[in-house]
Amino acid sequence: MSGGRDEERQETLDRFGEAVNMSASELEKWLGTEQAQEVGQKNGSEESTGHASGRRIVDLLRTKKADLSDDDLAHMRKVVGYVHRHAQQRPEGDVTDTPWRHSLMNWGHDPEK
């Protein structure tokens, strides 16, 4: 029986939906900005880990739930974990134009929403 697996899948989808509060088009537009490309760890390539994740999140948001693979769900859990950890590190004051907010936005979460 796959009841537990279905529940785990739904929990991942729910938590991802809570963590990612930007639409696919909002995120895609954001990823094209200079600010989006300036933040995050580069890991030896031109693109940061968060920016690459953002591109994948756009694809995930546009994929039918039934078509999501185990690998997609694993990435969704990674996104949820990152957003939860990073959100707890909120700096003092106005965060509108900060690397902290920009990094979260690369992962599909706008703390100003």
A tleap script that builds the chain and sets N, CA, C and O, in Angstrom:
source leaprc.protein.ff14SB
mol = sequence {
  NMET SER GLY GLY ARG ASP GLU GLU ARG GLN
  GLU THR LEU ASP ARG PHE GLY GLU ALA VAL
  ASN MET SER ALA SER GLU LEU GLU LYS TRP
  LEU GLY THR GLU GLN ALA GLN GLU VAL GLY
  GLN LYS ASN GLY SER GLU GLU SER THR GLY
  HIE ALA SER GLY ARG ARG ILE VAL ASP LEU
  LEU ARG THR LYS LYS ALA ASP LEU SER ASP
  ASP ASP LEU ALA HIE MET ARG LYS VAL VAL
  GLY TYR VAL HIE ARG HIE ALA GLN GLN ARG
  PRO GLU GLY ASP VAL THR ASP THR PRO TRP
  ARG HIE SER LEU MET ASN TRP GLY HIE ASP
  PRO GLU CLYS
}
set mol.1.N position { 0.833 -1.198 0.000 }
set mol.1.CA position { 0.000 0.000 0.000 }
set mol.1.C position { 0.871 1.253 0.000 }
set mol.1.O position { 1.943 1.283 0.605 }
set mol.2.N position { 0.400 2.263 -0.675 }
set mol.2.CA position { 1.201 3.482 -0.795 }
set mol.2.C position { 0.585 4.648 -0.027 }
set mol.2.O position { 0.915 5.802 -0.301 }
set mol.3.N position { -0.292 4.376 0.918 }
set mol.3.CA position { -0.927 5.437 1.698 }
set mol.3.C position { 0.059 6.367 2.353 }
set mol.3.O position { -0.089 7.586 2.272 }
set mol.4.N position { 1.084 5.802 3.014 }
set mol.4.CA position { 2.105 6.617 3.659 }
set mol.4.C position { 2.892 7.442 2.661 }
set mol.4.O position { 3.232 8.597 2.915 }
set mol.5.N position { 3.174 6.832 1.528 }
set mol.5.CA position { 3.920 7.521 0.470 }
set mol.5.C position { 3.098 8.687 -0.092 }
set mol.5.O position { 3.632 9.766 -0.349 }
set mol.6.N position { 1.798 8.457 -0.277 }
set mol.6.CA position { 0.926 9.524 -0.770 }
set mol.6.C position { 0.851 10.673 0.233 }
set mol.6.O position { 0.859 11.843 -0.151 }
set mol.7.N position { 0.777 10.333 1.517 }
set mol.7.CA position { 0.736 11.362 2.558 }
set mol.7.C position { 2.040 12.159 2.588 }
set mol.7.O position { 2.026 13.382 2.723 }
set mol.8.N position { 3.165 11.454 2.461 }
set mol.8.CA position { 4.472 12.114 2.460 }
set mol.8.C position { 4.589 13.045 1.249 }
set mol.8.O position { 5.087 14.164 1.365 }
set mol.9.N position { 4.132 12.577 0.099 }
set mol.9.CA position { 4.149 13.381 -1.127 }
set mol.9.C position { 3.302 14.644 -0.937 }
set mol.9.O position { 3.727 15.745 -1.285 }
set mol.10.N position { 2.099 14.469 -0.378 }
set mol.10.CA position { 1.210 15.617 -0.176 }
set mol.10.C position { 1.794 16.600 0.829 }
set mol.10.O position { 1.662 17.812 0.664 }
set mol.11.N position { 2.442 16.080 1.872 }
set mol.11.CA position { 3.069 16.958 2.853 }
set mol.11.C position { 4.182 17.783 2.198 }
set mol.11.O position { 4.318 18.977 2.467 }
set mol.12.N position { 4.970 17.142 1.341 }
set mol.12.CA position { 6.028 17.857 0.615 }
set mol.12.C position { 5.420 18.948 -0.256 }
set mol.12.O position { 5.910 20.077 -0.269 }
set mol.13.N position { 4.360 18.621 -0.981 }
set mol.13.CA position { 3.705 19.610 -1.842 }
set mol.13.C position { 3.145 20.772 -1.027 }
set mol.13.O position { 3.267 21.929 -1.429 }
set mol.14.N position { 2.533 20.469 0.112 }
set mol.14.CA position { 1.972 21.514 0.977 }
set mol.14.C position { 3.066 22.426 1.523 }
set mol.14.O position { 2.946 23.650 1.476 }
set mol.15.N position { 4.129 21.823 2.039 }
set mol.15.CA position { 5.219 22.616 2.632 }
set mol.15.C position { 5.920 23.456 1.562 }
set mol.15.O position { 6.305 24.596 1.822 }
set mol.16.N position { 6.085 22.902 0.370 }
set mol.16.CA position { 6.678 23.639 -0.749 }
set mol.16.C position { 5.785 24.824 -1.114 }
set mol.16.O position { 6.272 25.927 -1.362 }
set mol.17.N position { 4.469 24.582 -1.143 }
set mol.17.CA position { 3.524 25.645 -1.457 }
set mol.17.C position { 3.533 26.774 -0.440 }
set mol.17.O position { 3.290 27.931 -0.785 }
set mol.18.N position { 3.815 26.440 0.812 }
set mol.18.CA position { 3.916 27.466 1.862 }
set mol.18.C position { 5.238 28.228 1.754 }
set mol.18.O position { 5.274 29.444 1.940 }
set mol.19.N position { 6.317 27.515 1.454 }
set mol.19.CA position { 7.643 28.142 1.399 }
set mol.19.C position { 7.809 29.004 0.149 }
set mol.19.O position { 8.375 30.095 0.215 }
set mol.20.N position { 7.322 28.520 -0.973 }
set mol.20.CA position { 7.458 29.237 -2.250 }
set mol.20.C position { 6.218 30.100 -2.439 }
set mol.20.O position { 5.140 29.611 -2.776 }
set mol.21.N position { 6.405 31.412 -2.210 }
set mol.21.CA position { 5.254 32.315 -2.303 }
set mol.21.C position { 5.314 33.206 -3.540 }
set mol.21.O position { 4.569 34.181 -3.645 }
set mol.22.N position { 6.199 32.873 -4.472 }
set mol.22.CA position { 6.277 33.602 -5.740 }
set mol.22.C position { 5.719 32.687 -6.839 }
set mol.22.O position { 5.902 31.471 -6.798 }
set mol.23.N position { 5.049 33.281 -7.803 }
set mol.23.CA position { 4.544 32.499 -8.937 }
set mol.23.C position { 5.704 32.193 -9.873 }
set mol.23.O position { 6.775 32.789 -9.764 }
set mol.24.N position { 5.484 31.270 -10.784 }
set mol.24.CA position { 6.527 30.919 -11.755 }
set mol.24.C position { 6.943 32.156 -12.555 }
set mol.24.O position { 8.134 32.372 -12.778 }
set mol.25.N position { 5.983 32.962 -12.986 }
set mol.25.CA position { 6.330 34.144 -13.786 }
set mol.25.C position { 7.043 35.205 -12.949 }
set mol.25.O position { 7.969 35.854 -13.436 }
set mol.26.N position { 6.623 35.389 -11.692 }
set mol.26.CA position { 7.321 36.344 -10.808 }
set mol.26.C position { 8.774 35.905 -10.596 }
set mol.26.O position { 9.697 36.715 -10.680 }
set mol.27.N position { 8.959 34.625 -10.323 }
set mol.27.CA position { 10.295 34.110 -10.056 }
set mol.27.C position { 11.164 34.182 -11.308 }
set mol.27.O position { 12.332 34.562 -11.233 }
set mol.28.N position { 10.606 33.826 -12.437 }
set mol.28.CA position { 11.359 33.872 -13.695 }
set mol.28.C position { 11.819 35.301 -13.997 }
set mol.28.O position { 12.959 35.524 -14.402 }
set mol.29.N position { 10.919 36.259 -13.794 }
set mol.29.CA position { 11.255 37.670 -14.011 }
set mol.29.C position { 12.372 38.100 -13.041 }
set mol.29.O position { 13.327 38.766 -13.440 }
set mol.30.N position { 12.236 37.709 -11.764 }
set mol.30.CA position { 13.243 38.038 -10.752 }
set mol.30.C position { 14.613 37.461 -11.119 }
set mol.30.O position { 15.631 38.143 -10.993 }
set mol.31.N position { 14.636 36.212 -11.569 }
set mol.31.CA position { 15.908 35.548 -11.876 }
set mol.31.C position { 16.668 36.241 -13.006 }
set mol.31.O position { 17.878 36.063 -13.147 }
set mol.32.N position { 15.959 37.025 -13.806 }
set mol.32.CA position { 16.603 37.769 -14.888 }
set mol.32.C position { 17.242 39.071 -14.444 }
set mol.32.O position { 17.884 39.745 -15.250 }
set mol.33.N position { 17.083 39.440 -13.182 }
set mol.33.CA position { 17.634 40.709 -12.693 }
set mol.33.C position { 19.091 40.558 -12.250 }
set mol.33.O position { 19.560 39.465 -11.934 }
set mol.34.N position { 19.774 41.679 -12.239 }
set mol.34.CA position { 21.164 41.710 -11.784 }
set mol.34.C position { 21.270 41.296 -10.312 }
set mol.34.O position { 22.178 40.555 -9.935 }
set mol.35.N position { 20.334 41.780 -9.482 }
set mol.35.CA position { 20.363 41.454 -8.052 }
set mol.35.C position { 20.273 39.948 -7.825 }
set mol.35.O position { 20.948 39.411 -6.947 }
set mol.36.N position { 19.449 39.272 -8.606 }
set mol.36.CA position { 19.279 37.823 -8.446 }
set mol.36.C position { 20.576 37.089 -8.764 }
set mol.36.O position { 20.882 36.062 -8.158 }
set mol.37.N position { 21.333 37.622 -9.715 }
set mol.37.CA position { 22.544 36.945 -10.154 }
set mol.37.C position { 23.761 37.286 -9.291 }
set mol.37.O position { 24.798 36.631 -9.388 }
set mol.38.N position { 23.629 38.308 -8.453 }
set mol.38.CA position { 24.768 38.738 -7.628 }
set mol.38.C position { 24.894 37.989 -6.309 }
set mol.38.O position { 25.972 37.982 -5.715 }
set mol.39.N position { 23.822 37.356 -5.832 }
set mol.39.CA position { 23.849 36.734 -4.504 }
set mol.39.C position { 24.044 35.227 -4.583 }
set mol.39.O position { 23.763 34.592 -5.600 }
set mol.40.N position { 24.530 34.679 -3.484 }
set mol.40.CA position { 24.624 33.231 -3.349 }
set mol.40.C position { 25.999 32.668 -3.603 }
set mol.40.O position { 26.886 33.344 -4.123 }
set mol.41.N position { 26.159 31.404 -3.221 }
set mol.41.CA position { 27.424 30.699 -3.402 }
set mol.41.C position { 27.534 30.216 -4.840 }
set mol.41.O position { 26.606 29.616 -5.382 }
set mol.42.N position { 28.696 30.490 -5.454 }
set mol.42.CA position { 28.864 30.184 -6.866 }
set mol.42.C position { 29.330 28.750 -7.142 }
set mol.42.O position { 29.081 28.231 -8.231 }
set mol.43.N position { 29.993 28.104 -6.194 }
set mol.43.CA position { 30.434 26.707 -6.363 }
set mol.43.C position { 31.169 26.450 -7.681 }
set mol.43.O position { 30.933 25.440 -8.344 }
set mol.44.N position { 32.055 27.367 -8.051 }
set mol.44.CA position { 32.909 27.153 -9.214 }
set mol.44.C position { 32.259 27.412 -10.559 }
set mol.44.O position { 32.905 27.227 -11.590 }
set mol.45.N position { 31.004 27.832 -10.586 }
set mol.45.CA position { 30.380 28.152 -11.863 }
set mol.45.C position { 29.920 29.605 -11.827 }
set mol.45.O position { 29.991 30.271 -10.794 }
set mol.46.N position { 29.454 30.072 -12.960 }
set mol.46.CA position { 28.972 31.451 -13.055 }
set mol.46.C position { 27.677 31.656 -12.263 }
set mol.46.O position { 27.405 32.751 -11.771 }
set mol.47.N position { 26.888 30.591 -12.149 }
set mol.47.CA position { 25.573 30.698 -11.528 }
set mol.47.C position { 25.605 30.185 -10.095 }
set mol.47.O position { 26.205 29.148 -9.812 }
set mol.48.N position { 24.956 30.916 -9.193 }
set mol.48.CA position { 24.900 30.481 -7.801 }
set mol.48.C position { 23.967 29.284 -7.648 }
set mol.48.O position { 23.118 29.018 -8.498 }
set mol.49.N position { 24.148 28.581 -6.551 }
set mol.49.CA position { 23.302 27.431 -6.228 }
set mol.49.C position { 21.833 27.851 -6.164 }
set mol.49.O position { 20.964 27.167 -6.704 }
set mol.50.N position { 21.558 28.987 -5.497 }
set mol.50.CA position { 20.182 29.468 -5.355 }
set mol.50.C position { 19.564 29.868 -6.686 }
set mol.50.O position { 18.380 29.626 -6.922 }
set mol.51.N position { 20.363 30.481 -7.558 }
set mol.51.CA position { 19.847 30.898 -8.865 }
set mol.51.C position { 19.480 29.671 -9.693 }
set mol.51.O position { 18.430 29.642 -10.336 }
set mol.52.N position { 20.339 28.664 -9.678 }
set mol.52.CA position { 20.050 27.415 -10.398 }
set mol.52.C position { 18.803 26.757 -9.809 }
set mol.52.O position { 17.959 26.239 -10.539 }
set mol.53.N position { 18.698 26.786 -8.473 }
set mol.53.CA position { 17.522 26.233 -7.815 }
set mol.53.C position { 16.273 26.993 -8.245 }
set mol.53.O position { 15.224 26.390 -8.474 }
set mol.54.N position { 16.382 28.299 -8.355 }
set mol.54.CA position { 15.250 29.124 -8.779 }
set mol.54.C position { 14.743 28.727 -10.154 }
set mol.54.O position { 13.535 28.658 -10.380 }
set mol.55.N position { 15.669 28.466 -11.079 }
set mol.55.CA position { 15.258 28.031 -12.416 }
set mol.55.C position { 14.517 26.696 -12.331 }
set mol.55.O position { 13.532 26.475 -13.035 }
set mol.56.N position { 15.002 25.814 -11.464 }
set mol.56.CA position { 14.328 24.521 -11.303 }
set mol.56.C position { 12.953 24.712 -10.649 }
set mol.56.O position { 11.995 24.029 -11.011 }
set mol.57.N position { 12.857 25.630 -9.695 }
set mol.57.CA position { 11.570 25.905 -9.038 }
set mol.57.C position { 10.549 26.396 -10.068 }
set mol.57.O position { 9.383 26.005 -10.018 }
set mol.58.N position { 10.979 27.245 -10.996 }
set mol.58.CA position { 10.073 27.709 -12.060 }
set mol.58.C position { 9.513 26.500 -12.802 }
set mol.58.O position { 8.310 26.420 -13.048 }
set mol.59.N position { 10.389 25.559 -13.157 }
set mol.59.CA position { 9.932 24.343 -13.849 }
set mol.59.C position { 8.975 23.539 -12.979 }
set mol.59.O position { 7.953 23.049 -13.458 }
set mol.60.N position { 9.314 23.403 -11.690 }
set mol.60.CA position { 8.462 22.636 -10.773 }
set mol.60.C position { 7.070 23.261 -10.658 }
set mol.60.O position { 6.064 22.552 -10.641 }
set mol.61.N position { 7.023 24.583 -10.581 }
set mol.61.CA position { 5.741 25.276 -10.458 }
set mol.61.C position { 4.877 25.078 -11.703 }
set mol.61.O position { 3.649 25.136 -11.635 }
set mol.62.N position { 5.532 24.843 -12.839 }
set mol.62.CA position { 4.802 24.672 -14.102 }
set mol.62.C position { 4.521 23.210 -14.428 }
set mol.62.O position { 3.907 22.907 -15.451 }
set mol.63.N position { 4.965 22.311 -13.569 }
set mol.63.CA position { 4.759 20.883 -13.786 }
set mol.63.C position { 3.495 20.429 -13.070 }
set mol.63.O position { 3.236 20.822 -11.933 }
set mol.64.N position { 2.717 19.603 -13.743 }
set mol.64.CA position { 1.520 19.041 -13.099 }
set mol.64.C position { 1.965 18.202 -11.916 }
set mol.64.O position { 2.950 17.468 -11.999 }
set mol.65.N position { 1.236 18.313 -10.813 }
set mol.65.CA position { 1.588 17.565 -9.594 }
set mol.65.C position { 1.767 16.077 -9.867 }
set mol.65.O position { 2.670 15.451 -9.313 }
set mol.66.N position { 0.931 15.516 -10.701 }
set mol.66.CA position { 0.995 14.078 -10.995 }
set mol.66.C position { 2.271 13.697 -11.744 }
set mol.66.O position { 2.683 12.537 -11.732 }
set mol.67.N position { 2.898 14.689 -12.402 }
set mol.67.CA position { 4.095 14.418 -13.205 }
set mol.67.C position { 5.394 14.642 -12.441 }
set mol.67.O position { 6.474 14.456 -13.002 }
set mol.68.N position { 5.309 15.036 -11.175 }
set mol.68.CA position { 6.519 15.285 -10.389 }
set mol.68.C position { 7.204 13.967 -10.026 }
set mol.68.O position { 6.565 13.024 -9.562 }
set mol.69.N position { 8.515 13.926 -10.249 }
set mol.69.CA position { 9.304 12.723 -9.951 }
set mol.69.C position { 9.780 12.738 -8.497 }
set mol.69.O position { 9.644 13.743 -7.798 }
set mol.70.N position { 10.333 11.622 -8.057 }
set mol.70.CA position { 10.927 11.560 -6.717 }
set mol.70.C position { 12.043 12.585 -6.586 }
set mol.70.O position { 12.207 13.199 -5.532 }
set mol.71.N position { 12.814 12.773 -7.659 }
set mol.71.CA position { 13.893 13.757 -7.660 }
set mol.71.C position { 13.327 15.175 -7.508 }
set mol.71.O position { 13.900 16.004 -6.801 }
set mol.72.N position { 12.209 15.443 -8.172 }
set mol.72.CA position { 11.544 16.746 -8.032 }
set mol.72.C position { 11.110 16.971 -6.590 }
set mol.72.O position { 11.308 18.051 -6.033 }
set mol.73.N position { 10.517 15.942 -5.991 }
set mol.73.CA position { 10.058 16.051 -4.598 }
set mol.73.C position { 11.231 16.247 -3.651 }
set mol.73.O position { 11.120 16.984 -2.670 }
set mol.74.N position { 12.347 15.601 -3.932 }
set mol.74.CA position { 13.550 15.785 -3.106 }
set mol.74.C position { 14.030 17.226 -3.201 }
set mol.74.O position { 14.442 17.808 -2.198 }
set mol.75.N position { 13.981 17.810 -4.402 }
set mol.75.CA position { 14.394 19.211 -4.543 }
set mol.75.C position { 13.413 20.127 -3.812 }
set mol.75.O position { 13.822 21.121 -3.213 }
set mol.76.N position { 12.143 19.802 -3.859 }
set mol.76.CA position { 11.139 20.600 -3.146 }
set mol.76.C position { 11.427 20.592 -1.642 }
set mol.76.O position { 11.298 21.620 -0.977 }
set mol.77.N position { 11.815 19.435 -1.109 }
set mol.77.CA position { 12.160 19.364 0.318 }
set mol.77.C position { 13.409 20.195 0.614 }
set mol.77.O position { 13.490 20.832 1.664 }
set mol.78.N position { 14.374 20.197 -0.294 }
set mol.78.CA position { 15.584 21.006 -0.139 }
set mol.78.C position { 15.220 22.493 -0.097 }
set mol.78.O position { 15.750 23.249 0.717 }
set mol.79.N position { 14.314 22.898 -0.979 }
set mol.79.CA position { 13.854 24.297 -1.029 }
set mol.79.C position { 13.196 24.683 0.291 }
set mol.79.O position { 13.490 25.742 0.847 }
set mol.80.N position { 12.313 23.836 0.790 }
set mol.80.CA position { 11.619 24.099 2.056 }
set mol.80.C position { 12.641 24.264 3.177 }
set mol.80.O position { 12.543 25.201 3.970 }
set mol.81.N position { 13.610 23.373 3.249 }
set mol.81.CA position { 14.641 23.442 4.285 }
set mol.81.C position { 15.448 24.725 4.202 }
set mol.81.O position { 15.710 25.367 5.219 }
set mol.82.N position { 15.846 25.100 2.985 }
set mol.82.CA position { 16.623 26.323 2.807 }
set mol.82.C position { 15.814 27.547 3.235 }
set mol.82.O position { 16.299 28.391 3.989 }
set mol.83.N position { 14.582 27.633 2.750 }
set mol.83.CA position { 13.746 28.801 3.067 }
set mol.83.C position { 13.544 28.917 4.579 }
set mol.83.O position { 13.640 30.009 5.137 }
set mol.84.N position { 13.264 27.791 5.238 }
set mol.84.CA position { 13.046 27.823 6.691 }
set mol.84.C position { 14.315 28.253 7.433 }
set mol.84.O position { 14.247 29.083 8.340 }
set mol.85.N position { 15.454 27.704 7.063 }
set mol.85.CA position { 16.722 28.067 7.732 }
set mol.85.C position { 17.086 29.531 7.483 }
set mol.85.O position { 17.415 30.269 8.412 }
set mol.86.N position { 17.022 29.934 6.224 }
set mol.86.CA position { 17.450 31.282 5.859 }
set mol.86.C position { 16.507 32.353 6.417 }
set mol.86.O position { 16.953 33.436 6.797 }
set mol.87.N position { 15.218 32.053 6.466 }
set mol.87.CA position { 14.239 33.020 6.977 }
set mol.87.C position { 14.509 33.343 8.446 }
set mol.87.O position { 14.231 34.453 8.900 }
set mol.88.N position { 15.047 32.384 9.182 }
set mol.88.CA position { 15.352 32.597 10.604 }
set mol.88.C position { 16.539 33.542 10.809 }
set mol.88.O position { 16.763 34.018 11.921 }
set mol.89.N position { 17.293 33.812 9.755 }
set mol.89.CA position { 18.468 34.678 9.857 }
set mol.89.C position { 18.163 36.116 9.436 }
set mol.89.O position { 19.066 36.868 9.069 }
set mol.90.N position { 16.893 36.487 9.490 }
set mol.90.CA position { 16.472 37.824 9.051 }
set mol.90.C position { 17.281 38.908 9.763 }
set mol.90.O position { 17.357 38.923 10.992 }
set mol.91.N position { 17.885 39.815 8.989 }
set mol.91.CA position { 18.633 40.916 9.614 }
set mol.91.C position { 17.693 41.974 10.183 }
set mol.91.O position { 16.503 41.999 9.870 }
set mol.92.N position { 18.242 42.840 11.017 }
set mol.92.CA position { 17.470 43.935 11.601 }
set mol.92.C position { 17.145 44.967 10.523 }
set mol.92.O position { 17.845 45.084 9.517 }
set mol.93.N position { 16.076 45.702 10.757 }
set mol.93.CA position { 15.759 46.843 9.905 }
set mol.93.C position { 15.057 46.471 8.608 }
set mol.93.O position { 14.492 45.387 8.464 }
set mol.94.N position { 15.114 47.404 7.675 }
set mol.94.CA position { 14.451 47.252 6.384 }
set mol.94.C position { 15.222 46.250 5.527 }
set mol.94.O position { 16.407 46.444 5.253 }
set mol.95.N position { 14.556 45.191 5.109 }
set mol.95.CA position { 15.234 44.138 4.336 }
set mol.95.C position { 14.930 44.222 2.837 }
set mol.95.O position { 15.327 43.344 2.071 }
set mol.96.N position { 14.223 45.282 2.422 }
set mol.96.CA position { 13.756 45.377 1.037 }
set mol.96.C position { 14.855 45.120 0.011 }
set mol.96.O position { 14.673 44.316 -0.903 }
set mol.97.N position { 15.987 45.794 0.154 }
set mol.97.CA position { 17.051 45.684 -0.856 }
set mol.97.C position { 18.308 45.084 -0.238 }
set mol.97.O position { 19.380 45.687 -0.288 }
set mol.98.N position { 18.173 43.893 0.344 }
set mol.98.CA position { 19.312 43.252 1.003 }
set mol.98.C position { 19.660 41.925 0.322 }
set mol.98.O position { 18.796 41.277 -0.269 }
set mol.99.N position { 20.924 41.530 0.412 }
set mol.99.CA position { 21.305 40.212 -0.117 }
set mol.99.C position { 20.499 39.084 0.527 }
set mol.99.O position { 20.213 38.079 -0.123 }
set mol.100.N position { 20.131 39.246 1.806 }
set mol.100.CA position { 19.334 38.231 2.500 }
set mol.100.C position { 18.012 37.997 1.762 }
set mol.100.O position { 17.655 36.858 1.462 }
set mol.101.N position { 17.292 39.084 1.471 }
set mol.101.CA position { 16.006 38.951 0.761 }
set mol.101.C position { 16.225 38.427 -0.649 }
set mol.101.O position { 15.491 37.553 -1.112 }
set mol.102.N position { 17.230 38.957 -1.330 }
set mol.102.CA position { 17.479 38.536 -2.709 }
set mol.102.C position { 17.801 37.048 -2.785 }
set mol.102.O position { 17.373 36.363 -3.714 }
set mol.103.N position { 18.547 36.556 -1.819 }
set mol.103.CA position { 18.881 35.136 -1.787 }
set mol.103.C position { 17.620 34.297 -1.596 }
set mol.103.O position { 17.430 33.292 -2.281 }
set mol.104.N position { 16.767 34.705 -0.675 }
set mol.104.CA position { 15.500 33.980 -0.471 }
set mol.104.C position { 14.634 34.019 -1.729 }
set mol.104.O position { 13.983 33.031 -2.071 }
set mol.105.N position { 14.630 35.142 -2.405 }
set mol.105.CA position { 13.822 35.260 -3.618 }
set mol.105.C position { 14.332 34.314 -4.709 }
set mol.105.O position { 13.541 33.801 -5.501 }
set mol.106.N position { 15.645 34.080 -4.754 }
set mol.106.CA position { 16.174 33.110 -5.716 }
set mol.106.C position { 15.596 31.722 -5.461 }
set mol.106.O position { 15.488 30.907 -6.377 }
set mol.107.N position { 15.227 31.462 -4.214 }
set mol.107.CA position { 14.636 30.170 -3.830 }
set mol.107.C position { 13.109 30.227 -3.841 }
set mol.107.O position { 12.447 29.326 -3.327 }
set mol.108.N position { 12.548 31.295 -4.432 }
set mol.108.CA position { 11.099 31.382 -4.624 }
set mol.108.C position { 10.315 31.959 -3.462 }
set mol.108.O position { 9.085 31.910 -3.457 }
set mol.109.N position { 11.021 32.511 -2.464 }
set mol.109.CA position { 10.325 33.049 -1.294 }
set mol.109.C position { 10.641 34.534 -1.139 }
set mol.109.O position { 11.795 34.920 -0.954 }
set mol.110.N position { 9.609 35.353 -1.218 }
set mol.110.CA position { 9.780 36.799 -0.999 }
set mol.110.C position { 9.266 37.131 0.394 }
set mol.110.O position { 8.057 37.125 0.626 }
set mol.111.N position { 10.186 37.426 1.337 }
set mol.111.CA position { 9.764 37.711 2.720 }
set mol.111.C position { 8.960 39.001 2.841 }
set mol.111.O position { 8.375 39.258 3.893 }
set mol.112.N position { 8.918 39.812 1.796 }
set mol.112.CA position { 8.140 41.050 1.826 }
set mol.112.C position { 6.669 40.815 1.453 }
set mol.112.O position { 5.855 41.736 1.533 }
set mol.113.N position { 6.336 39.612 1.054 }
set mol.113.CA position { 4.943 39.294 0.659 }
set mol.113.C position { 4.121 38.957 1.880 }
set mol.113.O position { 2.932 38.664 1.761 }
savepdb mol mol.pdb
quit
